[in-house]
């Protein structure tokens, strides 16, 4: 017998297992039974106040970059009101006020 014979068996078994995994419905996520249709994904959770504040701050930065200072200031004020811990919104609000030359 050839000394490589056990290696060939292992190789063939591994190759067969790989082929089976690639075509098996259980591994591709397809159901083999029509009794259990895939359920719809749950709806995404509503964004938290912090996420909304970050979004508003980002919109304000975009408006600031487009030299739309009034619009940016409104976004920053909304972000700061939504989450007072978001220090970046307060800093950006100050930058917008400086650009508008409002030294209140």
Buried (B, 14 or more C-beta within 10 A) or exposed (E): EEEEEEEEEEEEEEEEEEEEEEEEEEEEEEEEEEEEEEEEEEEEEEEEEEEBBBBBBBBBBEBBEEEBBEBBBBBBBBBBEBBEEBEBBBEBBEBBBEEEEEEE
